Amino acid sequence: MFITHEMIYAFMKGEGRLLAIPSGVDDFREIREGGYYFVDKSELVSDIVNDKSKVFLFTRPRRFGKSLNLSMIDAFFNLEYKGNKWFDGLKVNSHPEVEKHRNAYPVIILNMKDLFVSRRDMFLPMFKGMLSRTFRPFEYLKTSDKVSESLRDLYLGKDPVYFEDARALDSIPALCQMLEQHHGVKPIVLIDEYDNPINNAFNKDTYDYVVGFIREFYSLVLKSNPHMSFAVVTGVMQIAKESIFSGLNNLRVDNVFSKKFDERYGFTEPEVKDLCSYYGHPEKFEEAKEWYNGYRFGNADIYNPWSLLTYIYNDFEPGTYWADTSGNDILDVLLENADKDTNSVLVALGNGQAVVKGINPTVAMEDVGKKPTATYSIMAVAGYLNAVPKGDNDYRLSIPNREMYKVFYDKVIDSVWRFDKDLFKPLFDSMENADVPKMEESLFMLFSKNFPDILLKDEADYRLVLATIALGRGGRYDVGIEREAGNGRADIIMRRNDPRYPNIVVELKKSRSKTDIFNTMEKEARKALTQIKTKEYYLGMKGKTYLYGVCFQNKKAKVLFEEMDL
């Protein structure tokens, strides 16, 4: 069964059964043969043909359609599929200049996504296993009288899992040469998740070895290979040429800031409206927009396709579907080692603020862990942040949507703080219920279980911790840290989004007294509570509002409370 736009619109009018939702399906042929809804990105093919670059590098966050588009490119160009009808009714057919390229090339596919590297002695066996799977479709070359005997003996005489290391490195250029000899046309090379081995090896003993090996491998395949028509490479990060693509000049890079291919990955607003209408719920569009929109790629506003399709598949039930289906080891390491300034920026972002920072879409591996911009850069290209150019390499950073607020919170909590999350609920339940003894107990438990005294030097340290945890109440509250309020800046403000809950204002103090500790703490807590009222931090709030003056002495807390009805 081959799906055309005419069939889709017929189904939208009630003239047939609904197409299946391709949630989790990233194979173009399966979608086109299996009766799935297909969001037409086929003009990517004509874009590639007309661009005429030798090597294309497309970087997007994970689950944004990279593998699906790569399988579509394979389906269009691969001579193995000559005569297929998968592209019937698709937009690429309005570009007659591509017809001579349809199913006209042998295609080599290198899938790097399964190269998980924890030990050096595991890397080469896994890499050679990947080569074995890559060579398998070309067994017919063994009996080809057009392929030179020396190449057959060297590269087809045994399974690639038994290749010497040097033979493994130059095996793909050799395969390209053999395919050119047999078919009379240079093959196309497709590489999926090219950066995965580097990401997985980061901060491990294998890193330098893996980067060196992969750099040489990609150089032989993409730079020093006269037997290749062109290559399409996908990944999450645009790793600097000096790190991985040294000397590769004819490289067309398309990242989240590029304009030419900006609508080819992810869903546009019209595409999302069509999906909601087709599956019977046009009224759900605004909810879908709130949860899954917010990315700006080039000039296009883009929705997360993985989450959007899963949302529809689950009867339009919103949730955090994109959340760690896979990780980013480099980002995890950066967050674990973030300094206090970076942590403060992350909390500000999590509290709904936009932050202007200098970032670089190209990741220089030697800068990772040394320059603060690397953290924000990787978070932007990996999809945790939306980044809008402001000029001079400055970008306006923000969390893109409601789903990502929840994902961001978990990422910050898990990677930056590594809190015992079981302590969060009792703390905020006590704050919402004005249970002062329970709040004091919960604060003591939180800090005693998670922090040595040396990390709690001043009020800012306590404020950062509590504001980070407060991100978890983001659905109930608009959380602000050191936000302008009334006649000053309040430490923590939680404006309710739901009338069932109170507004909450918290002002913090730290006592360093070594004598009469109890009375000193109570005096400082009273001073904090008075400051809230004197500076009117609650201005603009409506309804029940709880004011908390809190004083810390190391891990102990004294809390004073007052309720207002505004």
N, C-alpha and C positions, 0 to 999 in steps of 0.2 A: 504494500500500500504506500503510495507516494503522495505527500501532502502539498497542496498548492494554496496560495492565498485565497483563491476562489472557494476552495473547500472550507477553509477556516471561516470565512465570512458567511458561508452557507450554514455552518454549524452555529454561528453566532445568531442567526435568524431562526434557529430551532429546526433546521432541515437535516438533521442527522445526529449521530452520537458524538459526544465530546471526545476530542483528542486527549490522550493521556498526558499527565504533567511530567516533564522530564526531570524530576527532582533527583539529583545525584547521577544523572546519565550524561557522560561527557564524550560519547562516541557519536559522531555525525551520522555514520551509516545506520547505527542502531536507531537513532531518532527518526531518520527518514524512512526506514523500513518498518519500524515498529508502531507507527500510528501515534507518535508523540507530537505535541505542539512545538514548533520551531520558530524562535525569534530570529528573523532572517538577517544574518551578518555576512552573507555571501559576497557582498561587494568588497570585502577584504581581499578576495582573490584578484579582482580587477585592479585594486589599489596596488597590490604587489607587482602585478604584471606591468603596469604603467610606470611604476617608480623606477624599475630597472636597477635597483641596488644589488650588490653581490651578496651581502649578508644583512638580514633584518633582525634586530633585537627588540622584542616586545616585552616590556616589564609592566606588570600589574599586580595588585594584591592577589593572594591565593583565592581560589573559588570565584574568579571573575571571568571565566570562560576561555582561559588560555589553551587548555588541553582540547576543549571542544573545537575551537577555531583551528588548532593544529591538525586535528583529525579531518576537518572540513577541507583544509588545504591539501592534505594527502588524498582525500577522495576526489578532488578536482584534477590534480596533476598526475596521479599515479596511473601508469599505463596498464597496471594489473586490473583496473576497474573499468576498462574501456566498454562503452555501451550502456553504462548505468543511467538510471533516470532520477538520481537523487537530487539533481539541481533543477528538475522541472518546476516551473512556476516561481523560481527564486530571482532575486534582483540582479544577480550576476549576468543573467541572460540578456539584459539590456545593454551589455557591453560587448559588441561583436568582436572587438579586437582580441578578446581572450580565447576565442574558439580554437585557434590553432594550437593553443597550449593545453587544451582539455585532454586529459589522460594520455599525455604525450611523453612522459618522463618516468624512468625508474625512480623510486623514492626510498631513501634510507631514513629510518626513524630511530633516533637515540633517545631512550627514556631514562633520564638521570634521577627520576623522583624516588627510586627505591634504593639509592646508594646511601644508606645510613652507616656512618663510619664512626665507630667508637674506639677501634684499635687499628694500628697500622697494618698488622698482619691480616686483617680482614678486608682491607680496602681493595687490594689487587684481585683477590678471588671474586669479590662482588663485582668489580669493574669488568673482569673477564667474563663473568656470567652474563652481564648486560650485553657484552659484545656477542656472545653466543646467541642470545635471543635476537640480536640485530641481524646476524648473518643468516639465521634460519630460513627466511623467505627466499633466499637466493641460492638454495642448494642446486638449482638447475645449471649454475655456472660451472659446476664440476665436470659436466659432460659437454660443455660448449667448445666447439673447435675454433671459435673466434677469440677466445681468451688465451693469452700467452701461457705456455706450459710452465714457465718459471713462476708466474704469479699464482697459478693454480696450486703448484707444489708448496709454495711458501704459505699461502693464506687459506687454502681450501683442503689441504691434506690432512688437517686435524681440526678438532673442535677448538674454537678460540679460548675455551677455558684452559687449554694446555699451551697457549702461546707464551713465549718468552716475553719479558716486560717490554723490550724494544719493539717486538713484533706487535704487541697489543697497541702501543702508541701510534704506529703508522698503519694500522689495519684498515681504518675507514678510508683514507686516501687510496689505499690499494683496492678496496672494494669499489670505490668510485671508478677507478681506472678499469677494472674488470667489467663493470656494468656498461661503461662507455664502449669498450671493445665489443661487447656482446650486442648491445642495442643500437650502437651508432649515435647515441645522444648522451650528453653528460647528465648524471642524476641530480636530483634535488636532495638536500640533507635537511632534516627536521630534528631539532634538539629541544626536548621538553624539560623544563626546570633545570636549566644549565647550572644555576647557582646552588642547587641543593647539596652537592657534596661539600662545597665550601662552607655553607651555613652549618651543616652537621659536624664538620671537623673543627669549627671555631672553638678556641679556648681548650682544645684537647692536644695531646702530644702528637697527634697525627697531622696537625694543621699545616705546618710548613711543607711536609712531604706531599700531602694531598693537593695543596695549591700549586706546588711546583709541577706535579704530574699533570694536573688538569690544565694548567697554563700551556704546557708543551703539547698536550693532546689537542686542545682547541686551536692552537697555532697551526698544527699540521693539517687539521680538518678544514679550517676556515680561511687561513692565510696562505699557506704554501701548497694549495691543492688546485692544480690546473684542470682537474677532471670533474669539477663540480659546476652545475649550472648556477645555482644560488642556494642559500641556506636561510631558514627561518628558525630563530632561536627564541625561546620564551623563558621567563624567570620572574622572580619577585623583585630582586634588587638589580640595579644597574651598577655592577662592580667596575671600578675605574679600569681603563685600558691598561694602565701600568701594572695593575694587579693581576689581570687575567687575559686581556686581549691585546697585549703589547704588540705594536707594529701592524695591527689590523686597521687599514685606512678606509676601505670601502664599506663602512659599517653604518647602516641606517638605524639609529636608536629612536625608539618611540616609547616614552615613559608616561607617567601620570600627568606630566606638565605639557606634553606635546599636543599639537592641534590636528595634525593630518589624519590620524587614525583614532581620534578621540571618542567616536561613537561605536567603534568596532568591538569594544570589550565592555561588558556590563550592559544594563538596560537603560534606555532613554525614557523620558516621561510618557511620550505617546505609546511606546511599547508596553509600558506598565498599565496604562489605561486600557489598552486593547486586551491585555491578559485578564485584568479584573472584570471587564465586560464580558469577555468570552466565557469565563467560568461563573457567570451569573451574579457577580457582586460589584457592579460599578461604584456603589456607594462606599466600598472599602478602599478606594484609591487614596483618600486622605490619610487613612490609618497606615496604609502601605508606605506612603510618603514620609510620615512621621518616623516610622521604624527603620526604613531601609534606603532612603534617599540621602542626599547631603554630600556626595562626592563630586568634586569638580575635576574632571580630566580634560585638560586643554580648554576648549570653549564649551564643553558639554557637561550638563548636570546628569549624573549617573547614579543608578540604583544598584545595590548588591544583588547580582542575579541568583546566586546560590540561596541566599536567605529569602528572596522574594518568591522563588519557585517552591521552596519548602513551606513557606507561609501559606501559599495557595493550596499546596498538597495537604496541609494540616487544617483544611477547612477554614482558611483565613484566620487562624489563631496566631497572634503575634508572639514571637519568642526570640531568644538569642541563638539562632540556628548557625550562624557563622562561627560562633565561639569554638575555641581551639579544636577544630577538626585536624589541625596539624599546627606545629609550633614554629617559632623562629628562634633558634638557639643564640644567634648573635644578639638579638633584641633582649632576650632573657638575661644574658650576661651583662649587657649595658645597664639594664634596670637594676639588677642586683648590686651593681657597683656605682650607682648614681650618687652624686653628692647632694648636699642639702638644698642647694639652689635649684638643681634639676628636680628634686622631689617637690619643692614648692611650686614649680611651674606645672608639674604633673597634677598636683592637687588643684591648682587654679583651673586647669583644663577640665578636670573631672567635675569641678563645681560650675561648669557651664561658661566659663570665661574664654574669650579668644585671646591668644597671645601671639605677638609678633616676634619671630625669631629668624635668624639666618640659618638656612639649611642648604644642603647640596644634594641634588637628585642622584649624583654619582657617588658611590660609596668607595672611598679609598681605604683599603683594608688596613693600611698602616696607621690610619687616623682613628680607627675604631677603638674606643676605650680611652683615647687621649684627648679628643675634642668633644665638647658638649654638643656641638651641632650634629654629631653622628647619631645620637639618641633620637633627636627629633626627626632627622632625615629618614632613618630607618622606620620609625613609627609612621611617617607619612607615606612612604612608598609601600609599606606593608599593609596599609588600610586602617590603621588605628586612628589616624588623624586626617582631616581634610586640610589641604594646604593651598591657599590662594596667593599668587604672587603679588607683592606690594612694590617691587622694584629693588635694585641693588642687592639681589640675592636674599632679600627679606620676604617672609611669607606669613600670612595670617593663619595661624594654626587653631583648629577647633575640633571637637569631637563631632563627627558627621551626623549622627542620628541616635534615636533612642536605643536601638539594639547595641550600638557601640558604646553608649554610656555604661551599660551593664558589663560588656566585654572588657572595657577599659578599667572599670573598677576591679574586676577579678585579676586582671593583668598587673595592676599596680599593687594590689594587696598581696598577691602571691609572689611577685618578683621583687618588689621593693621592700616590703615590710615582713612578709612571711608570718603574719599574725595567726593566732589561734582564733578562728572565726566564730567558734562557739561562744566567745565572750562578748560578741557584738550585740546580739539580740537582748540579753539582760540589761546591758547598759542603756540602749535606746528605748527599751520598754520602760525602764525606770524614769527616763527623762520625759517621755510622753505621759507617764502616769503621775508625775510629781512625787515620786517615791525617793526622797532624799537619802535615807539610810542605804537603800539598795543601790542607788547611784554611786555613793561613796565606796561601797563594797566592790561594785563592778569596776570602777576606775582603778582601785587598788589591784584587783585581780588582773586587769588588762596590762598594767605597767609592770607588775612584779613578774608576770609570766613571760613577757616579751622583751623587756628592755633592761640593760644594765644601767646603773646610775650615771655612768660617764656619758651616756647618750642624751641625758635629760638635763641640759645645762641652763636653759632659760625658757621663758614662756613660749617662745616661737617653736621649740621642740614639741611641747605638749600640744600646742595649737595644730601643728602639722599632722601629728598622729590622729587627733580627734577629727580634724577636717577630712583626712583620708578615709577614716572609717565611716564618716557621715555620708560619703558618696553612696554607700549601700542603701541609704534611705532616699535616693534620688527620685524615686517614683512618687514618694509622699511629699518631698520638700524640694524647693529651690535652695541649694546650700551655697553659702558664701563664706569665704575666709578673708579676713581683713578687708571686708568690703565697706565702702562708704555708706554710712547709715546715720540718719539724724545729723548730729553735729560732730561726727568723728568717724572712726573706723572700728567696727566691732570685730572681736576675735572670730566668732562663729555666729552666723545667722542662718536659721532654717525657716524659710517662709513656706507655709503649708500650701500644698496643691490640692489637698483634700480637706473639706471642712470637718471631717471626723477627728482630725488631729490638731494639736495646738501649734501655734508659732513658737519657736524656741530661739532665745538669744543667750549666748554664753560669753562671759568675759573671764579671762584667766589671769591668775597671779602666781608667782613662785616665791615661796618663803625660803630664806637662807639662815634663819635664826637657829641658833644652837641651844637657846634657853627659852623656857616658857613657850614651847613649840605650839601647844594646843591653842593658847590665847592669841598668839601671833598669827596662826593660820586663820582663825576665825576673824580677826581684825582685817586681814588682807582680803578674805572672801567678802566681808562687808564692804570693803572699799571697791571691790570689783562690781558688786551689785549696785552700789550707789553710782558708780561710773555709768552703768547702763542707763539708769534713770536720768542722771544729770545731762548726759549727752543724747538722750532720747533715741537710742539705737533702734527702737521699735517703731519709729515713725513710718507710716504707710501700711502697717499691718492692720488686719481686721480680725475681730473675734478674740477667742481665748489665746492668751500669749503668756508663756512661761519664761521668767527671767532667772538665770543661774549665775551667781558669783562663785567662782571656784578658785581655791588656793591649793597649790601642790607643795609638799615638802618631800622631795625625792619621789617616792611612789604613793605616798599617802595623800588623800584629798579631803579637803573640807568644803562642803557645798552649802550655800545659802540660797533660798528659793523665794520667789515672789510671783504671784499671779496677777495678770491684768486682763481686763475685758475691754477691748478697744473697739 
